[in-house]
Structures are given as C-alpha cells and as structure tokens.
Amino acid sequence: MAPANRRILISGAGIAGPSLAHRLLQFGFEPTIVERAAAFRDGGYMIDVWGTGYDIVERYGLLKMVMERAYLFDSLRFVDERGRKISGMGGTVLRTALDGKFFSIPRGDLAQTIFDTVKDRVEVLYGASIQSLEQDAQGVVVELSTGQRRHFDLLIGADGLHSRVRELVFGEEAQFEKYLGYVAASFIASGYPHRDEATYVSFARPGRQISRYAMREGLSAFLLVFAETGKPAIAAHDFGAQKARLRARFGGDGWETPEILARLDTAHDLYFDAVSQIRMPCWTKGRTALVGDAAYSPSLLAGAGAAFAMLGAYILADELHVADGDLARAFPAYENRLRVFIWRQQDAAIRFAGSFTPRSQIGLFLRDCVVNMMNVPQIGTWLARRMFGEAFPLSGGHRR
C-alpha cells in the first residue's frame, strides 16, 4: 500500500537532498528535486568522514563506491615559514582510534556518488528555485522561478546554510545563524608543483591558516581560514571581492602562501563563506521540514556537515516510512531522535573552531603540542576518541 503524503518536493541537490531521495524511494515515496543551479555541481572542498559519517555511508550501501573516490591521508604536518616541520601526526592515529572508520573525500565526489543513485529515478528541476509557497491541510503549492506552479504533499528544505525554504517558512536567516568568528575559503587548482602525496600540509599565523592537500590527476585542494570579528559583507558570487579579501589577509605571509594566492586566478571553483552554525528551536513547520545544513549546520570547520546531512535524511525518511507518511507523527519523531545528538555536536564544534585556527601565538604553540602528543599511542587514542568518538545510535534498520 502506498504511503500517505508520498509526493515530496526536495529543494537542493547537494548531499542532503539526494540522500533523502535515495532513502524515500526505498519506501515507495515519490520525491522530486528542485535545484537552482543549471546542472549538477561537483567540486567543493575536501571533507573528512569518520564515526557516524562512516556508518551512515555504509548504511546507505554506498561505502564501496565512496571509497573508490576517497583519500586516506598518511600524515598531518604543520610547518613554519620556511617549510620546516613544527608538529605533525600520522594518519594511523585517527584510523586506529576510530577502528579504521576515517577517510577524506572532495565534497563534490561524495555528492556525485549519492546523486548517481537517484538521477534516473526522480524528476530533477534544474535552474529553478522556490519563489513563494502556500501550505495548508491539502498540501504545498510552490511557485518556481521558472513560472511553474506545482503541488506536492510535503516540502523538504535541503538547500544548505543559506536556505531559501527556511527563509520562506521560518523567517530570516539572521535569527538562526550563529557566526563563529571565522571565514573559510577553499578551491581546487591544477598543476601546483608542491605535492607531498597523502599529506595534509598547513602553515599558520595567529588568526589565519592556509593548507593544501594533493589530489589525483594533478589537482590540489587548498583551504584558507582566517579570524574576522564581524561577518564579512561580501556577496556570494562577488569572486573579485572574495579574492581581494584573501590577498589582504594572507598577503605577506611566508611558506608557499604567495604561490597559493596566485592560483586563485586559475581556480576551478572558489568557496568563500562565513563559518557559521544554524541553530533552530524546531526543524519542521506545517508540511515543511528542513534537513542538513538548512536546519543544523555544525559549521565548515567541524567537518561533520556531510554526516549530519546524510544522517538527518536517513532519519527523516525512516520516520516518514514508520508513520506511513503521517507528518503529525513523523516530523516530531524526526526531531526527537536527532536533536540532543545534534546539539552536543554543535557545542563541540564551537570549541573546536578556536583550536583549528588559534588567534594567538600561545594558542598555536599549545595546538602544536597537542598534535605532537597524538603520536603517543595511549594519549593519541584517548584524545582522538574524545574529539571524534561519539557515534549516533543507528538502529539495525528502519524501525518498522
């Protein structure tokens, strides 16, 4: 028997949206995805997947495919302005502490792997965004930027940190955003001469850090993070202003910084945004639910956004299935299962942000000491499990 409220519009074709569609299809729902980009967007920054993130990728049945695109880093190295090692640790420290459940992958590669499982089974409306919506007891009517009006039973906002669905249904972003005092930028470039295969190399000064990681096919991924007292007022697509801000903050620094900044002009893509969390008292309203960064972004520096997106999508689909599509039962259950775990992880992410890019010389010194201590087996295992060890208690399958 088909579930109630089976026609579901998902806004966003990143990680959360296709993950939700993948799971909903298994339960007889009929998801449609609307994506404002003209085509699927790959690329993006390098992310780490561990613990719950690893478990949820495996639960989706995607672990083998994901690992074909993944990277297993051998070492983390912090260097001085001449490239000499200050501190570092081996990759086996984390993998041992986390029972082997740790890998890195470009965000776009993870998203592509998930999307490939649903792209031929769902309707995808590219180049469209939701301009307005009305929801009542009969369903949700959305007006798209293309001029179309469509009717669905449920609407899911999986459209990221700057969610349009959240704005339309819950209100302005500012009331839910918690700015953590940092700005992050990332890009991928080809032909960068310094490789250090399987090694994450980083150079830091108080309040800023620049890092690189060698990828396949001659590509390199770069991450730049800097402290900023106020949230920068730079438009999302004003790449000129973004590059100028990066050059202003990092210009004059040593190591390979001038070479990396020069690569901005030939970057394949540039991500530039404030490091923020989204914290909301509720993630559902009427016939609308939010999932992933739209509802509970942990911040880019936390490294758990992809895991939260896939986990939230998994739980939401699970609860809709258990409730036979009855949103009055499914939506509260979705929130109740996730909320405490999400809040704890977000609190931990706030603490981590300051240690990721310390604002003082003494902070950098202490960070280097901790990194070096990670190489002592017992200490490294204990610290790694404290920082990365909490896992979400997934059930053996859907709860029905």
C-alpha positions, -999 to +999 in steps of 0.1 A: +000+000+000+014+034-010+021+058+020+002+090+025+019+122+016+040+104-009+047+133-033+076+152-018+095+182-032+131+184-021+148+217-025+186+212-030+207+187-049+238+188-027+243+159-002+211+161+020+186+163-009+198+133-029+204+113+003+168+119+013+155+110-022+176+078-022+160+067+011+125+078+002+125+058-030+131+026-010+099+032+009+076+040-020+076+078-019+078+099-050+105+126-045+111+155-069+143+176-066+145+213-074+180+228-078+187+264-086+220+255-105+217+248-142+233+214-138+247+192-111+275+210-093+307+190-085+339+203-070+340+217-035+363+214-005+379+183+010+359+168+039+367+142+065+343+114+072+345+094+104+324+075+130+288+082+124+295+096+090+313+064+080+285+043+095+258+062+076+276+060+043+278+022+049+241+021+059+231+037+025+250+009+008+275+034-008+307+026+011+324+007-017+316+034-043+326+062-020+359+046-011+368+044-047+369+082-047+382+086-012+417+095+001+435+080+031+459+106+044+493+093+058+502+124+078+493+158+091+521+183+091+523+219+104+552+239+090+570+272+096+575+299+071+605+280+056+585+248+053+602+231+082+580+208+103+568+222+136+544+195+146+526+166+130+509+132+134+504+100+114+471+092+098+471+058+115+465+076+148+430+085+139+422+054+119+433+032+149+413+052+174+382+051+152+385+014+143+395+023+107+364+044+101+381+076+087+387+089+052+387+121+033+369+129+001+361+160-020+326+171-011+316+171-048+327+135-052+306+124-023+276+143-036+281+129-071+282+093-058+249+098-039+232+117-068+241+090-093+219+065-074+188+086-079+193+108-110+175+084-133+147+076-109+135+111-099+124+143-116+151+169-112+142+205-119+174+223-127+178+260-130+148+266-107+143+279-072+112+283-050+100+319-051+069+315-029+048+288-013+015+282+003+008+252+026-025+240+041-042+208+050-043+196+014-006+201+006+020+226-005+018+248-036+051+262-048+058+289-074+091+284-091+114+309-106+106+294-140+070+305-136+057+270-129+032+263-101+034+228-086+015+209-059+031+185-035+022+168-003+054+177+016+083+202+011+118+195+024+144+222+026+178+206+019+192+238+004+221+245+027+233+271+051+216+299+032+183+280+028+156+297+007+130+273+021+140+281+057+136+318+049+102+314+033+087+292+061+106+300+093+119+335+088+152+354+081+185+336+084+199+361+109+177+348+137+191+313+134+227+319+123+255+318+149+286+333+134+318+317+149+342+345+141+360+329+111+358+330+074+368+300+052+377+297+016+386+267-005+394+260-041+410+233-063+437+241-088+457+220-113+495+218-118+506+230-083+542+219-081+544+210-044+526+177-038+536+158-006+513+129-015+488+118+011+499+146+035+479+175+047+503+204+050+494+235+069+510+269+077+495+291+104+499+326+118+478+339+147+443+341+134+448+326+100+458+293+084+465+281+049+466+244+039+470+221+009+463+185+000+474+167-032+446+151-052+445+128-081+450+138-117+474+166-108+449+185-087+455+202-054+429+213-028+435+244-008+418+257+024+423+292+038+408+302+072+410+335+089+396+352+120+372+380+114+354+399+142+323+407+122+307+386+095+321+398+061+296+417+039+307+401+006+282+388-019+282+351-025+291+355-062+314+385-059+346+365-066+367+396-072+359+409-037+365+375-022+399+371-037+408+406-027+399+399+009+420+367+009+450+385-006+446+413+020+445+388+049+473+364+037+495+387+016+530+390+030+529+356+048+557+331+043+559+295+032+541+288-001+514+315+006+523+337-024+522+307-048+488+296-034+473+331-036+485+333-072+465+301-080+433+319-071+431+334-106+431+299-122+410+282-095+384+256-108+359+269-082+360+291-052+341+286-020+341+316+003+317+320+033+315+328+070+320+299+094+286+297+109+261+273+126+224+272+121+205+267+154+168+264+154+142+256+181+124+234+156+131+220+121+095+214+110+065+236+104+032+226+088+041+204+058+077+216+056+108+201+072+144+211+070+174+187+068+211+191+068+228+225+069+195+242+064+184+230+098+215+223+118+248+233+101+276+224+125+300+248+106+325+240+079+354+237+104+335+210+123+339+187+094+306+169+102+282+187+078+280+159+053+275+133+080+247+154+095+231+158+061+231+121+054+221+111+089+192+136+090+179+125+056+181+088+068+162+095+100+136+117+083+128+091+056+128+064+083+102+082+104+080+090+074+081+053+065+072+042+100+044+067+102+030+057+067+036+093+056+017+108+086+036+140+091+020+146+125+038+115+138+069+116+115+080+151+120+082+152+158+098+118+158+125+130+134+133+159+157+132+139+189+156+113+176+182+138+164+180+169+185+202+161+215+229+145+194+230+174+171+231+200+199+260+182+215+279+180+183+273+217+176+286+226+210+317+206+204+322+223+170+323+257+187+350+246+210+369+231+180+368+262+159+392+281+181+417+253+182+416+248+144+429+283+138+442+298+171+442+336+174+474+339+194+510+327+193+505+308+226+474+292+211+494+280+181+521+267+205+495+247+225+479+234+194+513+221+181+519+205+215+486+186+214+492+175+178+526+161+187+511+143+217+488+125+194+517+103+183+520+088+218+497+057+213+477+058+245+473+096+245+466+098+208+438+072+211+423+089+241+423+123+225+410+111+192+381+093+208+372+124+228+373+146+197+358+123+172+344+093+190+307+100+197+285+080+174+248+082+168+230+050+178+216+038+145+191+010+147+196-022+128+174-009+100+142+011+097+122+008+128+091-007+114 
